[in-house]
């Protein structure tokens, strides 16, 4: 088999196994899979095929490539997975299959792995590679979130405006925990106004038709001065006593 025939055949056969296969200008095969890749010298592969035969050479390199890619493949650890509130349009300009679901109004719930200095958003491919069911991911991530504690502290005595005492990257998402929901019901009530200007910030107030203009003004000011760059929304939401959500500003 001539070199070019070997090259074309090898590329086509490897494409059946891996997401991306191409030959670069240095005659090296580039094989990509998700967030990892491998690079192999095609000339060397050709020389080896002349000794062991094409099919055995192909199978040898499929195993070599798979071992390399699997070594660096992201491994999903459920003990570090958390739900994470973001705007619905987040990630739409990126060609990644993020796991997402509608939360309320213009917000969605994503899932992230806390890797210390950074978060990694969980993809459907991650579940497939780890053989984990989506329902299990949701349940375990909420268990992890519910282990976090924080406390609502009053910002304004007259208008019953509250925020979280302790700064946290999951501040806005903690709104979903039963621990924070109980505090909201006890301190604020069942009909509330709230905002999530950033991932670390959650502010809520008792809904009161008599003071709502003042409440909205203060909440808007708090949204504008929020310094966290991980923005979520400039909107102000209402959750009424029936559990219905709406955007009111």
C-alpha positions as CSV (number, residue, x, y, z in Angstrom):
1,X,0.0,0.0,0.0
2,X,1.4,3.4,-1.0
3,X,1.8,6.1,1.6
4,X,-1.0,8.4,0.4
5,X,-3.4,5.5,0.1
6,X,-2.5,4.4,3.7
7,X,-2.9,8.0,5.0
8,X,-6.4,8.4,3.5
9,X,-7.6,5.0,4.6
10,X,-6.2,5.5,8.2
11,X,-7.9,8.9,8.5
12,X,-11.3,7.5,7.3
13,X,-11.1,4.5,9.7
14,X,-10.1,6.6,12.7
15,X,-13.0,9.0,11.9
16,X,-15.3,6.1,12.7
17,X,-13.9,6.0,16.2
18,X,-13.1,9.6,17.2
19,X,-14.8,13.0,16.9
20,X,-12.1,14.8,14.9
21,X,-9.3,13.4,12.8
22,X,-7.1,15.4,10.5
23,X,-3.6,15.6,9.1
24,X,-1.5,18.7,9.8
25,X,1.3,20.3,7.8
26,X,4.0,18.2,9.6
27,X,2.3,14.9,8.6
28,X,1.1,14.3,12.1
29,X,-2.4,12.9,12.7
30,X,-4.4,15.1,15.1
31,X,-7.2,13.2,16.9
32,X,-9.6,15.2,19.1
33,X,-12.3,14.0,21.4
34,X,-14.3,16.5,23.6
35,X,-11.7,18.6,25.4
36,X,-8.7,16.3,24.9
37,X,-6.5,15.5,21.9
38,X,-3.6,13.3,20.7
39,X,-1.1,13.8,17.9
40,X,0.8,10.9,16.2
41,X,3.4,10.8,13.4
42,X,1.8,9.3,10.3
43,X,5.2,8.3,8.7
44,X,5.9,6.1,11.8
45,X,2.5,4.6,11.6
46,X,3.1,3.8,7.9
47,X,6.4,2.1,8.6
48,X,4.8,-0.1,11.4
49,X,2.0,-1.1,9.1
50,X,4.5,-2.5,6.7
51,X,5.7,-4.8,9.4
52,X,2.5,-5.9,11.2
53,X,-0.1,-5.3,8.5
54,X,-2.8,-2.7,8.2
55,X,-5.6,-4.1,10.4
56,X,-3.4,-4.9,13.3
57,X,-1.7,-1.6,13.1
58,X,-5.1,0.2,13.0
59,X,-6.3,-1.7,16.1
60,X,-3.0,-1.0,17.9
61,X,-3.3,2.7,17.3
62,X,-7.0,2.9,18.2
63,X,-6.0,1.5,21.6
64,X,-3.1,3.8,22.0
65,X,-5.2,6.9,21.1
66,X,-8.1,5.8,23.4
67,X,-5.7,5.3,26.3
68,X,-4.2,8.8,25.7
69,X,-7.6,10.5,25.5
70,X,-9.0,8.6,28.5
71,X,-6.0,9.5,30.6
72,X,-6.9,13.2,30.3
73,X,-10.7,12.9,30.0
74,X,-12.7,14.8,32.5
75,X,-14.1,12.5,35.2
76,X,-17.4,13.6,36.8
77,X,-17.3,13.5,40.6
78,X,-20.8,13.8,42.0
79,X,-19.5,15.0,45.4
80,X,-18.4,18.3,43.8
81,X,-21.4,19.0,41.6
82,X,-23.8,21.8,42.3
83,X,-26.8,23.5,40.6
84,X,-26.0,27.0,39.4
85,X,-28.3,29.8,38.3
86,X,-27.5,31.6,35.1
87,X,-29.5,33.6,32.5
88,X,-31.2,31.5,29.9
89,X,-29.1,32.8,27.1
90,X,-25.9,31.8,28.8
91,X,-23.7,29.5,26.6
92,X,-25.9,29.8,23.5
93,X,-23.0,31.2,21.5
94,X,-20.8,28.3,22.6
95,X,-21.0,24.9,20.8
96,X,-21.2,22.9,24.1
97,X,-24.1,20.7,25.2
98,X,-24.5,22.2,28.6
99,X,-27.0,20.5,30.9
100,X,-29.7,23.1,31.5
101,X,-33.3,23.4,32.5
102,X,-35.7,26.3,32.8
103,X,-35.9,27.7,36.3
104,X,-38.3,30.6,36.2
105,X,-38.9,33.7,34.0
106,X,-35.6,34.4,32.1
107,X,-33.4,32.2,34.3
108,X,-32.1,28.7,33.9
109,X,-30.4,26.1,36.1
110,X,-27.1,24.7,35.0
111,X,-24.8,22.3,36.8
112,X,-21.2,22.9,37.7
113,X,-18.2,21.0,39.2
114,X,-16.4,23.0,41.8
115,X,-12.7,22.5,40.9
116,X,-11.3,25.0,43.4
117,X,-10.3,28.0,41.5
118,X,-12.7,27.5,38.7
119,X,-16.1,26.0,37.9
120,X,-16.6,23.5,35.0
121,X,-20.1,23.4,33.6
122,X,-21.4,19.8,33.2
123,X,-22.2,18.5,29.7
124,X,-24.4,15.8,28.6
125,X,-21.3,14.0,27.3
126,X,-20.0,14.0,30.9
127,X,-23.0,12.0,32.0
128,X,-22.6,9.6,29.1
129,X,-18.9,9.1,29.8
130,X,-19.5,8.5,33.5
131,X,-22.6,6.4,32.9
132,X,-24.6,8.7,35.3
133,X,-28.3,9.3,35.0
134,X,-29.5,12.9,34.8
135,X,-31.9,12.4,37.7
136,X,-29.0,11.2,39.9
137,X,-27.0,14.3,38.9
138,X,-29.9,16.6,39.9
139,X,-30.5,14.8,43.2
140,X,-26.8,14.7,44.3
141,X,-26.2,18.3,43.2
142,X,-29.1,19.5,45.4
143,X,-27.9,17.4,48.3
144,X,-24.5,19.1,48.0
145,X,-26.1,22.6,47.8
146,X,-28.3,21.9,50.8
147,X,-25.1,21.2,52.9
148,X,-24.2,24.9,52.5
149,X,-25.4,27.2,55.2
150,X,-25.9,31.0,55.1
151,X,-28.1,33.5,56.9
152,X,-30.4,36.3,55.8
153,X,-29.5,39.6,57.4
154,X,-31.5,42.8,57.3
155,X,-30.2,45.6,55.2
156,X,-33.1,48.0,55.8
157,X,-35.2,47.9,59.0
158,X,-38.1,49.9,57.6
159,X,-38.5,48.2,54.3
160,X,-37.6,44.7,55.4
161,X,-34.8,44.2,52.8
162,X,-32.5,41.2,53.4
163,X,-29.3,39.8,51.9
164,X,-27.0,36.9,52.8
165,X,-24.5,37.4,55.6
166,X,-21.7,35.4,54.1
167,X,-20.2,35.8,50.6
168,X,-20.4,32.7,48.4
169,X,-20.1,31.9,44.7
170,X,-23.4,30.1,45.2
171,X,-25.1,33.0,46.9
172,X,-27.9,33.4,44.3
173,X,-28.4,29.6,43.9
174,X,-28.8,29.2,47.6
175,X,-32.2,30.7,47.1
176,X,-33.3,27.2,46.0
177,X,-32.3,25.5,49.3
178,X,-34.9,24.6,52.0
179,X,-32.6,26.3,54.6
180,X,-32.9,29.7,52.9
181,X,-36.5,29.2,51.9
182,X,-37.4,28.6,55.6
183,X,-35.6,31.8,56.6
184,X,-37.4,33.8,53.9
185,X,-40.8,32.5,55.0
186,X,-39.9,33.3,58.7
187,X,-38.2,36.7,58.2
188,X,-39.7,38.1,55.0
189,X,-42.9,36.3,54.3
190,X,-44.4,34.3,51.5
191,X,-44.9,37.2,49.0
192,X,-41.5,38.5,48.2
193,X,-39.5,40.7,45.8
194,X,-36.0,39.5,45.0
195,X,-33.0,40.0,42.7
196,X,-30.0,38.0,41.7
197,X,-27.6,40.6,40.2
198,X,-24.7,38.1,40.3
199,X,-23.8,34.6,41.2
200,X,-22.7,35.6,44.7
201,X,-25.6,38.0,45.5
202,X,-29.2,37.4,46.6
203,X,-31.4,40.2,47.9
204,X,-35.0,40.0,48.9
205,X,-37.7,42.1,50.4
206,X,-41.3,41.8,51.7
207,X,-43.7,42.7,48.9
208,X,-45.7,45.7,50.0
209,X,-47.9,47.7,47.6
210,X,-47.7,50.8,49.8
211,X,-43.9,50.9,49.7
212,X,-43.2,49.1,46.4
213,X,-41.8,52.2,44.6
214,X,-39.3,52.8,47.3
215,X,-38.4,49.1,47.4
216,X,-37.8,48.9,43.7
217,X,-35.7,52.0,43.8
218,X,-33.4,50.6,46.5
219,X,-33.2,47.2,44.8
220,X,-32.2,48.8,41.5
221,X,-29.5,50.8,43.3
222,X,-28.2,47.6,44.9
223,X,-28.2,45.8,41.5
224,X,-26.2,48.7,39.9
225,X,-23.5,48.7,42.6
226,X,-23.0,44.9,42.6
227,X,-19.3,44.3,41.9
228,X,-19.2,40.6,41.1
229,X,-18.4,40.2,37.4
230,X,-20.3,36.9,37.2
231,X,-23.6,38.7,36.4
232,X,-27.0,36.9,36.3
233,X,-29.8,39.5,35.9
234,X,-30.7,43.1,36.3
235,X,-34.3,42.2,36.7
236,X,-36.4,42.3,39.9
237,X,-38.6,39.3,40.4
238,X,-41.7,38.5,42.5
239,X,-42.6,35.2,44.1
240,X,-46.2,35.4,45.3
241,X,-47.8,33.4,48.1
242,X,-48.9,30.8,45.6
243,X,-45.4,30.2,44.4
244,X,-45.8,32.0,41.0
245,X,-42.8,33.9,39.6
246,X,-42.9,37.1,37.5
247,X,-40.6,39.9,36.5
248,X,-41.8,43.2,37.8
249,X,-38.9,45.5,36.9
